[in-house]
Amino acid sequence: MKRGLWILALISCGKADAGPAAASPVSTLGAVEVTATLVEIPGEFPQKKLYDYVYVMKYRVLATHRGKVDGEEILVGHYNPLKPRSSAEDKFSGKLGGAVERFRVGDVHRLALDFPLDDKMPMVGLIDKYVARPGARYWAIWTDPGR
């Protein structure tokens, strides 16, 4: 009996618990994967449901899981941010998704990103209230709650 328990313990120790991020496309999409805190949403999102747009928000990077980002604070463009990430993808956006339901300052997100934003985003409106701030803008492909 003890030997059987020992073998079971070895088998279960051999399986890494990668957590929810490993099961999500956040781990494979884009060139960069980070966990970051949403520190600023500059202003209100436009409420027009017939208007598609990308809205740039500021994040503080807590951890970089793959790729490289330009500094501790990064600017990230989200497509149609009023929609839950699970329903944000459409015929214009390309691959998008995630489990985040809404954006709130202070929330931690696990993000799959691509860059530069200008090359990756669809041909829709861009709301970037950081236009005077130099630096990279990242395109959010997948946004899950962080841990």
Buried (B, 14 or more C-beta within 10 A) or exposed (E): EEEEEEEEEEEEEEEEEEEBBEEBBBBEBBBBBBBBBBEBBEEEBBEEEEEBBBBBBBBBBBEEBEBEBBEEBBBBBBBBBBBBBEEBBEEEBBEBBBBBEEBEEEBBBBBBBBBEBEEBBBEEEBBBBBEEEEEBBBBBBBBBBBE
